[in-house]
């Protein structure tokens, strides 16, 4: 029996020097023979650059792209040519990282905090500072809103700000460089749909059954990853050059947010739309009907 060939693309976290993949599970699934057991020959390829990945999907040199939701949603709203097959991670709260001299949240009085602008929309950021430390955001703590997470990370590392709200991977690198995490910070800022599984509408029509087979295998692969910590850590060390401690942190504090159901949580889709395009006609319900594959939405 010949195997079904599917090429899956992933990227490294936006521009960071470290080779952090949002979803490394494919390497482990290939190694464990999970895809082959489902009749699949999977190529799990690193392709950096969102536009390059869309070019390959449109040219059918690749069939699936693993991409952060804000990028995939923006592309869909512009082109209306893609479909979301599922979502491997629906939400992942940001870390509050600070200069090592700062010991508690109250020490941020008179300091500056950076955070990418979009996640702060509709987040209870001001309330969190008031409730946790009796600090007034804007008066006691200055909020700087750069365009990207990479920018917020760079501002912290270059000591242009005293603190930054960062996605976990950036937080891990900040810790590697000696910055501290405020551990009692509540989960009020997050990244909705950080791992979407995307294809084109044309490929979805042509290869829907193949994609269903892939999703079934991918569910098994994610469950395998989550139950095989040491094997996953080894993959992170060999494929992404992570130190053992960094790989362990990635597993324990990031990959545990992956969910083998592979469905899109409608509440997180609503949050994402508020961040990306809050005035979209028809709102999240209309977007879901057009963008999410049948059966892939979870209320």
N, C-alpha and C positions, 0 to 999 in steps of 0.2 A: 504493500500500500504506500503510495507516495504521500509525502507530508505537505500540508498547506503552508505555503510561504507567506509570512507577514513580516514587514519591516516596521519596527517601532522606534521612534526617535525620542530622545530626551535631551535636555540641556543642563548645563551647570547653572547654579544660582547666579542670577544676573550680574555678570562682570566681576565676580569676586575671584581673587587670585587662587583661592582654594577650590579644589574640584568637588564641590558638594552637589550631588544629584538629589532632586526631590524624591525620586523613586528608583532605588537601586535594585528592586526586587527581581527584575528580569534576569539579571546575571545569576542570581541564586536559583531561580526557576529553571534556567537552562542547565546549570550545573547539576541540579537534582533530578533532571529528566522530566519535569512536570509538563512542560509544553509538548515534548515528544509523546508523552502518554496520551495527550489529547489530539494527537495527529497533526501537530503544528511544528513547523520549522521557523523559529523566531530569530530574526536579527535585531538585537537590542543595541541601537547605535547612538553615540553622542553626536548631536548636530547642534552647534551653537548658533544662535540667531533665529529669532521668531520668523522673520521674512524668508529665510532660507528653508525653514521647515515647511512653511506654507507653499513655497515653490515646489518642493519635493512631493507634497501631498497632491498638489494640482497636476503634477507630471506623473503621478503614480509610481514614482521610484521609492516611495514610502507610503504606508497606508494609515498609520496611527501616529499621533504626536501627543506626548505628555507635556502639558504646558500649564503655567499658572493661570488661574481663572480670569484675572483682570485683563490679561493679554488675549486670551481666547474669546472673551466676551466682547472686547473692543473690536476685534477683527470681525466677529459675527455681525455686530451692529452696523459695521461699515459695508460688509460684503454680502451677508445673508447666504453664504455658500458652505457653511460648516455645520456639523452636528456633533453634539457631545454624547459619547457612548456611555459615560459613567464618570465617577469621581472617586479617586483613591484616598483623598483626604478632604474633608469638608471644612475644617477649621483648625487653626493652630494659633494659640494666643502668643502675642509678642512678649518679649522679656524687657524689663527696665534695667538697662546697663548704665553704670555710673563710673566716674573717676574713682580710682582706688582710695582716695582720701575721704570719700563720702561713705559714711557708715550706716546711716539710716535715711529714711525718706524725708524726715524733718531737716536733714542737712542740706536739702536742695533749696532752702530759703535763700533768695538772692541769686540763684543759679539759673542756667539756661538748659532747656530740654529740646532735643531734636526728634522729630517723628515725621515720616512721610505723610503728606497732607491728607490723602484719601482715607486712611484708616481712622482718622480722628473725627470724621463726619459721623454724627449720631452716636459716637462713643461717649460713655459716661466718664470722660477724662477729668473734667473739672470736679465732678462729684467725688471721684476716687481720691484726688488730692485733698479735698476738704474732709472727707470721712476718715482717711488713713492718717493724715498728718496736720490737719487744720491749716492747710496752705491754700492760698487763692491763686489759681492758675491765671496768669496774666499780670498779677501784681507781685506775688511772692516768688513765682517761678515764671520765667520768660519762655514762651513756646516758639520754637523755630520750625517752620514747615517746609522742608526741602521737597523736591519733586520725587525722589526715589529713596528706597531703603539703603541702596549703596551710598547715596549722598549722606544720609543720616549716620551711617556707619563711619564714613570717612571723616565727618565732622567730629565724631567722638574720638576716633583714633588720633586725629591731628590736634585734639584738645581745643577745638573751636567752640565746643559746647561741653557742659559738665555731665550731661546724661543723654541717653537716647533710648527711645522705644524701638526695638529691632525684632525682626523675625528671628526665630530660634537659631538658625544656622549662623546668621551674623552675630548673634549673641555668643555662640560658642567661640567664634574667632576672636571676639572682643575679650572673652575670658582668657583665651590663649595668650593674649597680649597684656594681661595683667589687670584688666578692668573687672569690676565686681557686678554681680547681679543682686538687685533688691528682691529677696526671696518672698517677702510677704506682699508684693505688688499683686493686685487682683487682675483677673483676666478680662479687662475691659477693652483692650485693643487687640484685634486679631486679623487674620488674613483669610477671608472667605474663599472657599474652593481653591486651595493652593495647588492641587494636582488634578487637573481635568484630563480626560481621555478623549481626544478629538480626532475626527476624520472629516472628509468632505461629504457634502450631500450626495454627490455622484458616486463616490466609493461606497457610501452607506447603502445606496440602492443596489449597487452591483455585487457587494460582498457582505451583505448583512449577516448571512449564516456563518461565514468565516469569523466575523467579528464577535458573534455570539459565542462561538467556540473559544475565541481568545479570552473573552471576559470570564468564562467559566474556569479556564486554566489560570487566569490572572488572580481570580479570587482564591484559588487553591494556593497559588504562589505567595500571596500576601499573608495568608494564614500560616504558611510554612515559615516565612521570614519571621513572623512575630513569635513563633514557638521555637526558633532555632537561633538563639542569641549569639552563640559563639561562631557559628557558620556565617552569620550576617556580619559580625565584626570583622571576620577574616576577609570577606568580600570587600568591605569598606577600606581595609588596609591595603589590599592588593590592587584593587581597581581604581581607588581614589586617593591613594597615598596618605590616608589618615593615620595619625598615631593611634596606638591602642586606646589611650584615654579619650581621644577625640571620637573615635569610632564607637566606643562604649557610650559616650554621652549622646551621640547621634541616635543610637538605638534606644536608649532609655528615656530620652526627653523629646525626640522628634518622631521616629518611625512608629512609636506606639500609637500615634494619632492616625495612622493609616487604618482603613476599614475595608475589609474584604467584601462588604455588601456592594461596593462600587456604585452606589446610587447617589444622586444629587439631593441634598437636603434643601427643600424649598426655602426655608428660613434663611439659609446661608446664601442662596441665590438672590433673595431680596436684599440682603446686606450688600452683596457685591454690586448689584445694580445701583443701589444708592451711592456707592463709591464711584462707580465708573460713569454712569449716565442716568442720573436721578429723574430726568424729565422724559424718559423714553415712553412713547405712546403705548398705552395698554399695560404698562408696568411689568412686573416680574411674571405675572400669569401669562401674558401674551408672549414674552420672551421664551418662557419655558415651553409653550406649545410649539413654537417655531424651531427652537434650538436644541432641546433635549430629546434624545431618542425615546421612542415609546418604551415604557417600562423602566426607564432609568431615573425617574423622578420620585422622591420620597417626601410625602407631606409631613 
